[in-house]
Amino acid sequence: MKRSVLTALLVLCCAAAFADQAPEKKDDKADKADKDLRTLKAEPFKVTLKLDGIYESQSMTPVRVDLDEWKTQSIKVVDGTAQGTHVKTGDVLIRFETDVIDRMIDGMEQGQALAQVNINALAEEVAIMDQTVPLDLEMAKRNHERTTADYDQYVKTEREQWIDRTKQSLRLAEQRFEYVSEELRQLEKMYTDDDLTEETEEIVLTRQRNAVQDAKFALDRKRYETEKTLETFVPRRDEDWKRFVRDAELNLERAQKQNPLTLAQKKQTLAKMRFDYDQTTSSLQRLKSDRQKLIVKAPVDGVVYYGRYEQGQWKEAATIDNVIHKEGGFRPGATLMTIVQPQPLRITCTVAEKQLYKAKPGVTGWAIPTGFPDRPAKVKLETVAALPIESGQYDTVLSVTNPEGVHAGMTCNIRLNIYSQDNALTLPSSAINTDDPTRPFVKLVDADGGRIERPVKLGWRDGDRIEIVDGLKAGDKVQLDVHKREADKD
């Protein structure tokens, strides 16, 4: 009996324990199921874009020394204006050394003066040749005609006449010699027959003997002259006449061809000299202009900044400061300074490619200057670059009201208000299936606890929160992990 009672009590305790544990297991499953679901409710939803920006002037004028003519690798600084100086238009910013370029200008001016003298001399020569070349041609033609005619006359008549005269002169000399010789023989014979030769007769004989000697001398000379004429002078005269004719032909050819070419060449040379003179004059003018540029003056009013402004940074400012104060040198074409107008300012920054959908011109927000966090200023996004300035980064410009104390070069934190909705329905990205981007859907929990694919229309996204603008309503339950399979029901 006692054992039966104990057994009954044990059974009752086990039953009670089992009854207590069973509801607890069911509640755990319910809690786990609730964690996998999200009940939609309307709540405020804001999309913002946070950026880091830098204030810059809307008017910045680079100061460069662009030399057109003087080719040099470096120009030495004599003195320069300190950074931060307020300047007026025309104030001297930098003075460069000018000794070398001054010597170049002096040398070119002297060369131009000499070139002008040479041009004038050649121009005068060309002017004279314009008149003499036709006259020389006419004279050459006339000389050629006369020389040719004279040569023909020489060949046809004068040459033979000359030879005949020469031979005739020799015959006359021979005849005279024979005559006086015969006369001497006759006198000697006549006077020899007399026993006594009178003084008068001796005189006659002496005179005749002298005549014979003269005739003999004349004959010898005439023979020499005849031989010389026939063997030397006539051939030489033949060659001379041929040369005269050839010279006349060459002179005519020269007058017809070479002289006009020479004149044309001189005219071309004159044109080239004038062209070179004009080119050198232009070079000299550019060199003088370069000389004036070596005294660099402020193009506008503003504040002097060293270097060039590029993507929110002042490039080479420290290097330029060092060069100016140590009288170093700059390469032509480099931006040495930038004249910045203090007002108005704007803000530039870069937007990451993944945030481009938020960066729409016209959105507004606030800029908090890093140096003056108590001076927020309203901003408006004006432009976004169409192309990246570097991989994944796009240049952006914002207009801003100018808070007191802020100047170009300062940085700021920007918060743009992209979108705001007081009663928005949002879900995490894990609850939305976008395998087909054109047909996103969620798994909606129906009244029986089942899952239904419900197409939805998506709105703005901020981080992991995505706005649902159509397809669901407040109070709907959806599965948080859209890719998770539905659990089996007990």
Secondary structure, 3 states (H helix, E strand, C coil): CHHHHHHHHHHHHHHHHHHHHHHHHHHHHHHHHHHCEEECCCEEEEEEEEEEEEEEECCEEEEECCCCCCCCCCEEEEEECCCCCEECCCCEEEEECCHHHHHHHHHHHHHHHHHHHHHHHHHHHHHHHHHHHHHHHHHHHHHHHHHHHHHHHHHHHHHHHHHHHHHHHHHHHHHHHHHHHHHHHHHHHHHHHCCCCCHHHHHHHHHHHHHHHHHHHHHHHHHHHHHHHHHHHHHHHHHHHHHHHHHHHHHHHHHHHHHHHHHHHHHHHHHHHHHHHHHHHHHHHHHHHHHHHCEEECCCCEEEEECEEECCEEECHHHHHHHHHCCCEECCCCEEEEEECCCCEEEEEEEEHHHCCCCCCCCEEEEEECCCCCCCEEEEEEEECCCCCECCEEEEEEEECCCCCCCCCCEEEEEEEEEEEEEEEEEEHHHCECCCCCCCEEEEECCCCCEEEEECEEEEEECCEEEEEECCCCCCEEECCCCCCCCCCC
